[in-house]
Amino acid sequence: MRLRKSIPNCVVHLGVTDARTDQADPTSEGLLDAAVSGARWLAIARVCSDSVQFLAAVLLARHIVPAEFGHAAIALILVPLSAILTFEGFASALVQREDITRAHVEAATLASVVAGAILSAVTFLGAPIVAEPAFGARTAELIQEASPLYLIAGISAVSRSLLWRRLEFRAVSLIETASLVLGAVVSVALAFAGGSGDAIVLGAVAGQVAGTAMMVILAPPARPRFHGRELRQILSFGAPASGAGLLHVAITNVDYTILAARLNAGWVGMYWRAFQLGVVYQDKISGIMMRLAFPVYSRTRDLDELRHLHERATRVHAAVVCPILAVGIVVMPALVPWLFGGAWRPAIEPAQILCVAGMIAAILTGFAQVMLAAGRPQALLRFNIVVLIVYGATVWFTAKQGISTVAAAVVGVYALQLLGVYGILFRRVLGIPVGRMVSDLSPAVVASAAIVAIGLPLQRLLDTAPAPATVALLAIIGFVIHVTVLRALFPAVWNDLSGLVRRLVPVRMQPRRWRIVPSASAS
């Protein structure tokens, strides 16, 4: 495995130098400090943007019928696709490579912009031909409205890579927060003005435009020019990386696509809501780790340091996210109709089932970044091909059995993916023992099981109580159970988690006793 031996300072202010300037070798502590600083800013950004987005989701759910969400769900696939096919394909190598020159940046700028323009044109012209026969005219119309996303993402791809290379997580966080908030506000405004699925899609486009503008202003890309040798070097990493990323997007959206072809838009909208609650919303937390993982992992000195860093990150991350989803399973019967309205009740059961898939997704968070940082995008690409085939076939054969059956089948696919990551990618490709799966899973599984076992009977007892009081009480009880289980049974994870919290909180805001007693950290 070829990992970064140094952190080249190829970015000076907002530009790129022609010469490489090496700095001292990064240490584990230095990477941890960078990760903690980045996590702090990403966490602040997530809290702000996700609060606005969640409020927007509630308002949109009460003004737009479920069928329109079903149509928009297909068009919104272009949001991650636009990043995968521009940033991953032509700019991610600028983050991963040990050294870059101005020629690399110029070639990446040219390729990402040209690719974005071509993809936008093809999508706009091809939607009536390809999408309309499969999903209907309304879905094809919304896809056309979302088609500029490729060009928008292509323009900012290199700027994003330069900021990531410099570990400028604060700047990226502020930009992404502003763009997400703006997109949510635009969607709600359009919905109140009488829009439907258009409001959802155009809000996403508006947010991307704002984010791109800020990225380009803060880190202007170099002048686009063709450099054959540098472009080949970029594509040697970017092509399999984008292929793996494209397959990941296909995996996470193949269920929407198949259900849109086999069920009516109303049921697709219900499944979309359930998947948002069970899987996507946990990604609001997981996204912090994912955005930190690739640039930080790429700077580890060797495979042992990469293993160690990922093990601690996964263990703490799963111990945080999985119990939250366990609380979600418990409160879903009261939460869904209270927030989104009675029309969304059919989404309750599949949402509860998909919370288990969300737990597995949380445990898997960062595995792709480990493979990319280790320079093994080809292995990741092959693995994702197999997962996509299995996932697609599973959803196809269960679609007519109802969305709850589909949700249960999806959980089974996620479980197989978990076994494949630890048993194939980690063990055979990177030499990480399968036994590590037990240490990664145990704290999260035990805490989550305790919350569900105690919480579900309590939820039934509180069935006639006001929904806000029920949700609040069950959430508090779940938190107490979570803390009790971790402190009593998994002290190493508790020490890591409490130590992380102490490091995330600025010193001036910490209680005095935190400053006196050093935070413990399991090695």
Phi, psi and omega per residue, in radians:
M1 nan 2.383 -3.136
R2 -1.899 1.868 3.116
L3 -1.866 2.873 -3.117
R4 -1.128 2.243 3.130
K5 -1.601 -0.317 3.130
S6 -2.668 2.927 3.100
I7 -1.813 1.649 -3.121
P8 -1.185 2.367 3.130
N9 -1.668 1.254 -3.092
C10 -1.511 -0.029 -3.138
V11 -1.986 2.044 3.112
V12 -1.967 2.039 -3.035
H13 0.965 -1.915 -3.110
L14 -1.897 0.008 -3.068
G15 -2.034 -2.923 -3.094
V16 -2.254 2.399 3.117
T17 -1.463 2.837 3.047
D18 -1.460 -0.377 -3.101
A19 -1.862 2.726 3.123
R20 -1.580 2.398 3.089
T21 -2.169 2.010 -3.108
D22 -1.558 2.559 3.028
Q23 -2.004 -3.093 -3.129
A24 -1.164 2.714 3.115
D25 -1.035 2.407 3.100
P26 -1.256 2.482 3.090
T27 -1.840 2.870 3.113
S28 -1.036 -0.705 -3.133
E29 -1.164 -0.681 3.108
G30 -1.122 -0.733 3.094
L31 -1.150 -0.664 3.116
L32 -1.119 -0.726 3.102
D33 -1.074 -0.765 3.118
A34 -1.103 -0.714 3.139
A35 -1.150 -0.736 -3.137
V36 -1.146 -0.773 3.102
S37 -1.053 -0.773 3.104
G38 -1.118 -0.725 3.136
A39 -1.092 -0.657 3.130
R40 -1.067 -0.841 -3.113
W41 -1.221 -0.677 3.114
L42 -1.162 -0.641 3.126
A43 -1.140 -0.791 3.098
I44 -1.043 -0.778 3.141
A45 -1.098 -0.747 -3.129
R46 -1.097 -0.758 -3.122
V47 -1.049 -0.790 -3.123
C48 -1.162 -0.935 -3.060
S49 -1.194 -0.705 -3.093
D50 -1.222 -0.560 3.081
S51 -1.100 -0.778 3.125
V52 -1.162 -0.750 -3.124
Q53 -1.132 -0.679 -3.130
F54 -1.173 -0.736 3.071
L55 -1.062 -0.715 3.101
A56 -1.101 -0.695 3.135
A57 -1.083 -0.695 3.117
V58 -1.128 -0.798 -3.139
L59 -1.133 -0.727 3.126
L60 -1.131 -0.685 -3.129
A61 -1.105 -0.469 -3.127
R62 -1.584 -0.142 -3.131
H63 -2.049 -0.230 -3.107
I64 -2.176 2.326 -3.083
V65 -1.234 2.660 -3.120
P66 -0.937 -0.606 -3.108
A67 -1.065 -0.650 3.131
E68 -1.186 -0.578 3.030
F69 -1.129 -0.617 3.090
G70 -1.106 -0.733 3.089
H71 -1.163 -0.776 -3.092
A72 -1.175 -0.505 -3.108
A73 -1.016 -0.648 3.129
I74 -1.220 -0.752 -3.141
A75 -1.130 -0.601 -3.101
L76 -1.237 -0.198 3.043
I77 -1.057 -0.449 -3.133
L78 -1.160 -0.356 3.140
V79 -1.098 -0.994 3.090
P80 -1.224 -0.561 3.132
L81 -1.073 -0.660 -3.111
S82 -1.124 -0.639 3.102
A83 -1.269 -0.704 -3.102
I84 -1.107 -0.806 -3.002
L85 -1.432 -0.141 3.079
T86 -2.001 -1.056 -3.112
F87 -1.149 -0.943 -3.096
E88 -1.082 -0.695 -3.060
G89 -1.300 -0.631 -2.982
F90 -2.185 -0.151 -3.086
A91 -2.172 -0.377 -3.091
S92 -1.094 -0.518 3.122
A93 -1.115 -0.455 3.095
L94 -1.164 -0.429 3.087
V95 -1.478 -0.709 -3.008
Q96 -1.414 -0.557 -3.051
R97 -1.136 2.573 -3.140
E98 -1.154 -0.664 3.096
D99 -2.523 2.556 3.104
I100 -2.313 2.732 3.082
T101 -2.111 3.040 3.094
R102 -1.036 -0.584 -3.141
A103 -1.095 -0.670 3.087
H104 -1.065 -0.781 -3.094
V105 -1.183 -0.706 3.132
E106 -1.139 -0.731 3.126
A107 -1.147 -0.721 3.132
A108 -1.144 -0.667 3.119
T109 -1.092 -0.831 3.134
L110 -1.051 -0.842 -3.056
A111 -1.138 -0.751 -3.082
S112 -1.185 -0.678 3.139
V113 -1.230 -0.783 3.135
V114 -1.112 -0.778 3.123
A115 -1.079 -0.727 3.120
G116 -1.087 -0.735 3.137
A117 -1.125 -0.764 -3.135
I118 -1.125 -0.775 -3.121
L119 -1.128 -0.666 3.103
S120 -1.112 -0.769 -3.128
A121 -1.140 -0.775 -3.132
V122 -1.101 -0.733 -3.133
T123 -1.125 -0.780 -3.126
F124 -1.106 -0.790 -3.091
L125 -1.318 -0.532 -3.059
G126 -1.534 -0.290 -3.088
A127 -0.998 -0.834 3.131
P128 -1.130 -0.479 -3.078
I129 -1.444 -0.731 -3.029
V130 -1.724 -0.869 -3.013
A131 -1.334 -0.658 -3.062
E132 -1.089 -0.777 3.102
P133 -1.116 -0.547 -3.083
A134 -1.488 -0.711 -2.990
F135 -2.093 -0.185 -3.138
G136 1.855 2.834 -3.056
A137 -1.151 -0.644 -3.100
R138 -1.122 -0.765 3.118
T139 -1.122 -0.727 3.120
A140 -1.077 -0.656 3.120
E141 -1.118 -0.746 -3.140
L142 -1.209 -0.574 3.070
I143 -1.110 -0.708 3.093
Q144 -1.086 -0.681 3.126
E145 -1.141 -0.531 -3.123
A146 -1.538 -0.148 -3.027
S147 -1.034 -0.532 3.115
P148 -1.123 -0.194 -3.093
L149 -1.000 -0.607 -3.133
Y150 -1.086 -0.856 -3.133
L151 -1.126 -0.721 3.140
I152 -1.063 -0.796 3.132
A153 -1.172 -0.634 3.142
G154 -1.114 -0.610 -3.135
I155 -1.159 -0.617 -3.076
S156 -1.719 0.012 -3.026
A157 -1.044 -0.839 -3.107
V158 -1.218 -0.666 3.087
S159 -1.025 -0.749 3.109
R160 -1.087 -0.744 -3.116
S161 -1.131 -0.641 3.118
L162 -1.155 -0.689 3.104
L163 -1.181 -0.701 3.102
W164 -1.141 -0.696 -3.124
R165 -1.080 -0.587 3.111
R166 -1.499 0.021 -3.080
L167 0.989 0.668 3.128
E168 -1.476 1.144 -3.060
F169 -1.202 -0.542 3.128
R170 -1.079 -0.836 -3.123
A171 -1.113 -0.794 3.140
V172 -1.075 -0.712 -3.128
S173 -1.088 -0.808 -3.131
L174 -1.118 -0.696 3.132
I175 -1.136 -0.825 -3.101
E176 -1.160 -0.641 3.095
T177 -1.082 -0.838 -3.127
A178 -1.063 -0.733 -3.100
S179 -1.212 -0.688 3.131
L180 -1.171 -0.726 3.119
V181 -1.124 -0.771 3.125
L182 -1.072 -0.772 3.120
G183 -1.047 -0.728 3.130
A184 -1.142 -0.729 3.139
V185 -1.121 -0.738 3.125
V186 -1.100 -0.755 3.131
S187 -1.045 -0.810 -3.121
V188 -1.145 -0.747 3.135
A189 -1.056 -0.763 3.125
L190 -1.163 -0.647 3.117
A191 -1.127 -0.748 3.115
F192 -1.177 -0.424 3.112
A193 -1.460 0.017 3.094
G194 1.924 0.033 3.121
G195 -1.282 2.868 3.123
S196 -2.218 -1.948 3.100
G197 -1.105 -0.488 3.099
D198 -1.044 -0.647 -3.120
A199 -1.080 -0.706 -3.133
I200 -1.151 -0.822 -3.073
V201 -1.234 -0.822 -3.095
L202 -1.167 -0.519 3.041
G203 -1.105 -0.731 3.100
A204 -1.109 -0.716 3.117
V205 -1.122 -0.746 3.141
A206 -1.080 -0.720 3.108
G207 -1.103 -0.707 3.116
Q208 -1.148 -0.673 3.108
V209 -1.073 -0.796 -3.135
A210 -1.120 -0.761 3.132
G211 -1.093 -0.736 3.125
T212 -1.097 -0.774 -3.135
A213 -1.031 -0.775 -3.120
M214 -1.204 -0.696 3.106
M215 -1.048 -0.815 -3.079
V216 -1.167 -0.634 3.112
I217 -1.164 -0.757 -3.071
L218 -1.318 -0.673 -3.136
A219 -2.345 1.392 -3.092
P220 -1.047 2.283 3.058
P221 -1.227 2.802 3.126
A222 -1.257 2.949 3.094
R223 -1.089 2.267 -3.121
P224 -1.188 2.124 3.118
R225 -2.529 2.684 -3.125
F226 -1.554 2.212 3.030
H227 -2.359 1.834 -3.001
G228 -1.046 -0.842 -3.081
R229 -1.123 -0.792 -3.126
E230 -1.166 -0.643 3.120
L231 -1.145 -0.679 3.092
R232 -1.120 -0.683 3.101
Q233 -1.108 -0.722 3.118
I234 -1.132 -0.770 -3.094
L235 -1.242 -0.459 3.135
S236 -1.077 -0.524 3.031
F237 -1.673 -0.755 -3.016
G238 -1.189 -0.599 -3.095
A239 -1.105 -0.942 3.095
P240 -1.189 -0.544 3.121
A241 -1.144 -0.787 3.113
S242 -1.204 -0.592 3.069
G243 -1.086 -0.759 3.096
A244 -1.134 -0.722 3.119
G245 -1.160 -0.687 3.098
L246 -1.069 -0.738 3.103
L247 -1.147 -0.626 3.091
H248 -1.098 -0.754 3.094
V249 -1.096 -0.715 3.105
A250 -1.080 -0.716 3.139
I251 -1.092 -0.778 -3.071
T252 -1.361 -0.149 -3.127
N253 -2.176 -0.040 -3.099
V254 -1.126 -0.526 3.127
D255 -1.156 -0.774 3.072
Y256 -1.003 -0.783 -3.058
T257 -1.104 -0.816 -3.119
I258 -1.188 -0.746 3.133
L259 -1.128 -0.618 3.104
A260 -1.124 -0.525 3.126
A261 -1.446 -0.408 -3.021
R262 -1.945 -0.348 -3.127
L263 -2.143 2.946 3.088
N264 -1.334 2.854 -3.025
A265 -1.100 -0.503 3.134
G266 -1.093 -0.795 3.126
W267 -1.226 -0.570 3.053
V268 -1.104 -0.725 3.090
G269 -1.082 -0.703 3.095
M270 -1.104 -0.770 3.129
Y271 -1.137 -0.700 3.117
W272 -1.032 -0.772 3.112
R273 -1.090 -0.770 -3.139
A274 -1.089 -0.722 -3.133
F275 -1.196 -0.640 3.059
Q276 -1.035 -0.828 -3.099
L277 -1.210 -0.695 -3.041
G278 -1.493 -0.601 -3.014
V279 -2.095 -0.865 -2.975
V280 -1.213 -0.704 -3.086
Y281 -1.154 -0.542 3.062
Q282 -1.139 -0.418 3.112
D283 -1.193 -0.257 3.062
K284 -1.101 -0.603 3.065
I285 -1.491 -0.789 -3.134
S286 -1.051 -0.545 -3.136
G287 -1.041 -0.516 3.087
I288 -1.082 -0.838 -3.136
M289 -1.155 -0.711 -3.088
M290 -1.129 -0.668 -3.112
R291 -1.274 -0.509 3.088
L292 -1.409 -0.542 -2.888
A293 -1.075 -0.896 -3.018
F294 -1.103 -0.929 3.138
P295 -1.135 -0.593 -3.141
V296 -1.311 -0.818 3.129
Y297 -1.061 -0.608 -3.114
S298 -1.128 -0.297 -3.103
R299 -1.780 0.092 3.049
T300 -1.213 2.644 -3.006
R301 -1.427 -0.522 -3.100
D302 -2.733 3.098 -3.078
L303 -1.132 -0.643 -3.138
D304 -1.079 -0.750 3.131
E305 -1.177 -0.667 3.091
L306 -1.078 -0.812 3.113
R307 -1.014 -0.843 -3.066
H308 -1.094 -0.786 -3.119
L309 -1.129 -0.763 -3.125
H310 -1.206 -0.643 -3.141
E311 -1.072 -0.837 -3.129
R312 -1.151 -0.715 -3.138
A313 -1.113 -0.774 -3.119
T314 -1.146 -0.745 -3.089
R315 -1.097 -0.800 3.140
V316 -1.230 -0.742 -3.109
H317 -1.060 -0.821 3.135
A318 -1.125 -0.658 -3.137
A319 -1.178 -0.371 3.084
V320 -1.520 -0.859 -2.962
V321 -1.344 -0.763 -3.044
C322 -1.048 -0.790 3.091
P323 -1.103 -0.554 3.071
I324 -1.093 -0.726 3.107
L325 -1.214 -0.551 3.053
A326 -1.099 -0.717 3.034
V327 -1.084 -0.660 3.099
G328 -1.038 -0.726 3.094
I329 -1.017 -0.719 -3.074
V330 -1.232 -0.739 -3.001
V331 -1.614 -0.135 -3.029
M332 -0.954 -0.722 -3.138
P333 -1.046 -0.533 3.104
A334 -1.577 -0.585 -3.014
L335 -1.238 -0.804 -2.995
V336 -1.096 -0.963 -3.128
P337 -1.175 -0.502 3.129
W338 -1.175 -0.822 -3.072
L339 -1.411 -0.834 -2.958
F340 -1.762 -0.197 -3.140
G341 1.788 2.777 -3.075
G342 -1.104 -0.403 -3.130
A343 -1.091 -0.337 -3.075
W344 -1.706 0.195 -3.134
R345 -1.004 -0.643 3.110
P346 -1.067 -0.225 3.130
A347 -1.486 -0.132 -3.029
I348 -1.116 -0.971 -3.062
E349 -1.089 -0.869 3.099
P350 -1.072 -0.556 3.103
A351 -1.139 -0.722 3.106
Q352 -1.086 -0.743 3.139
I353 -1.140 -0.751 -3.082
L354 -1.244 -0.269 3.019
C355 -1.044 -0.550 3.089
V356 -1.177 -0.718 3.056
A357 -1.085 -0.646 3.092
G358 -1.105 -0.653 3.084
M359 -1.085 -0.785 3.138
I360 -1.145 -0.704 3.105
A361 -1.061 -0.641 3.114
A362 -1.135 -0.699 3.116
I363 -1.157 -0.605 -3.127
L364 -1.401 -0.173 -3.078
T365 -0.956 2.237 3.079
G366 1.655 -0.154 -3.096
F367 -1.148 -0.649 3.112
A368 -1.139 -0.670 3.128
Q369 -1.159 -0.578 3.059
V370 -1.090 -0.783 -3.121
M371 -1.138 -0.708 3.135
L372 -1.192 -0.765 3.135
A373 -1.108 -0.549 3.106
A374 -1.394 -0.017 3.124
G375 1.305 0.532 -3.112
R376 -2.127 0.940 3.132
P377 -1.174 -0.478 -3.132
Q378 -1.121 -0.761 3.121
A379 -1.109 -0.698 3.101
L380 -1.119 -0.687 3.130
L381 -1.075 -0.832 -3.138
R382 -1.097 -0.713 3.137
F383 -1.086 -0.777 -3.109
N384 -1.171 -0.523 3.070
I385 -1.077 -0.793 3.135
V386 -1.115 -0.774 -3.134
V387 -1.077 -0.734 -3.137
L388 -1.072 -0.766 -3.140
I389 -1.079 -0.815 -3.130
V390 -1.132 -0.768 -3.120
Y391 -1.086 -0.874 -3.115
G392 -1.058 -0.778 -3.139
A393 -1.109 -0.699 -3.126
T394 -1.106 -0.810 -3.134
V395 -1.170 -0.678 -3.138
W396 -1.045 -0.792 -3.050
F397 -1.385 -0.263 -3.140
T398 -1.874 -0.101 -3.023
A399 -0.982 -0.745 -3.073
K400 -1.315 -0.103 -3.138
Q401 -1.569 -0.042 3.131
G402 1.877 2.748 -3.028
I403 -1.271 -0.411 3.058
S404 -1.192 -0.681 3.082
T405 -1.153 -0.717 3.084
V406 -1.052 -0.750 -3.134
A407 -1.066 -0.754 3.117
A408 -1.119 -0.681 3.110
A409 -1.147 -0.657 3.109
V410 -1.097 -0.696 3.084
V411 -1.037 -0.725 3.108
G412 -1.079 -0.696 3.117
V413 -1.144 -0.738 3.110
Y414 -1.070 -0.682 3.122
A415 -1.121 -0.735 3.078
L416 -1.106 -0.667 3.107
Q417 -1.103 -0.705 3.105
L418 -1.043 -0.800 3.116
L419 -1.103 -0.668 -3.140
G420 -1.171 -0.689 -3.141
V421 -1.101 -0.842 -3.092
Y422 -1.347 -0.606 -3.070
G423 -1.493 -0.396 -3.086
I424 -2.018 -1.107 -3.045
L425 -1.132 -0.924 -3.081
F426 -1.228 -0.763 -3.042
R427 -1.344 -0.900 -3.021
R428 -1.430 -0.651 -3.048
V429 -1.518 -0.771 -3.055
L430 -1.890 -0.100 3.103
G431 1.300 0.368 3.083
I432 -1.522 2.181 -3.044
P433 -1.137 2.576 3.137
V434 -1.111 -0.526 -3.141
G435 -1.006 -0.355 3.129
R436 -1.155 -0.382 3.112
M437 -1.072 -0.631 -3.134
V438 -1.137 -0.804 -3.135
S439 -1.164 -0.570 3.121
D440 -1.262 -0.644 -3.010
L441 -1.547 -0.635 -2.945
S442 -0.925 -0.910 -3.114
P443 -1.033 -0.768 -3.107
A444 -1.166 -0.767 -3.083
V445 -1.152 -0.804 -3.096
V446 -1.140 -0.797 3.137
A447 -1.099 -0.740 -3.124
S448 -1.160 -0.746 3.133
A449 -1.075 -0.692 3.131
A450 -1.135 -0.709 3.138
I451 -1.116 -0.802 -3.131
V452 -1.152 -0.751 -3.092
A453 -1.095 -0.652 -3.135
I454 -1.542 -0.636 -3.016
G455 -1.297 -0.680 -3.089
L456 -1.091 -0.797 3.065
P457 -1.061 -0.657 3.108
L458 -1.140 -0.657 3.137
Q459 -1.088 -0.686 3.122
R460 -1.153 -0.641 3.109
L461 -1.171 -0.540 -3.098
L462 -1.659 0.253 -3.005
D463 -1.007 -0.568 -3.097
T464 -1.619 -0.060 -3.136
A465 -1.333 2.773 3.085
P466 -1.003 2.424 -3.055
A467 -1.004 -0.797 -3.129
P468 -1.033 -0.717 3.136
A469 -1.166 -0.703 3.126
T470 -1.081 -0.838 -3.127
V471 -1.076 -0.800 -3.106
A472 -1.113 -0.795 -3.107
L473 -1.126 -0.799 -3.132
L474 -1.156 -0.599 3.096
A475 -1.151 -0.725 3.113
I476 -1.121 -0.783 3.119
I477 -1.080 -0.748 3.110
G478 -1.056 -0.713 3.123
F479 -1.103 -0.749 3.127
V480 -1.091 -0.762 3.119
I481 -1.082 -0.768 -3.129
H482 -1.022 -0.900 -3.119
V483 -1.094 -0.739 -3.118
T484 -1.084 -0.784 -3.117
V485 -1.130 -0.802 -3.109
L486 -1.127 -0.769 -3.099
R487 -1.186 -0.616 -3.063
A488 -1.450 -0.678 -2.982
L489 -1.890 -0.432 -3.067
F490 -2.317 1.187 -3.076
P491 -1.074 -0.571 3.141
A492 -1.122 -0.749 3.111
V493 -1.180 -0.691 3.101
W494 -1.072 -0.732 3.118
N495 -1.124 -0.746 3.081
D496 -1.063 -0.785 -3.079
L497 -1.175 -0.815 -3.139
S498 -1.174 -0.632 3.083
G499 -1.123 -0.676 3.112
L500 -1.125 -0.743 3.131
V501 -1.053 -0.724 -3.130
R502 -1.134 -0.647 -3.130
R503 -1.320 -0.509 3.121
L504 -1.250 -0.565 -3.125
V505 -1.404 2.185 3.108
P506 -0.959 2.548 -3.046
V507 -0.976 -0.713 -3.080
R508 -1.167 -0.298 -3.139
M509 -1.758 -0.035 -3.093
Q510 -1.402 2.536 2.988
P511 -1.061 2.681 -3.065
R512 -1.032 -0.639 -3.101
R513 -1.166 -0.446 3.077
W514 -1.184 -0.566 -3.088
R515 -1.355 -0.414 -3.113
I516 -1.490 -0.776 -3.096
V517 -1.626 2.052 -3.138
P518 -1.147 2.516 3.131
S519 -1.227 2.381 3.120
A520 -1.482 2.590 3.131
S521 -2.481 2.209 3.078
A522 -1.304 2.431 3.127
S523 -1.565 nan nan
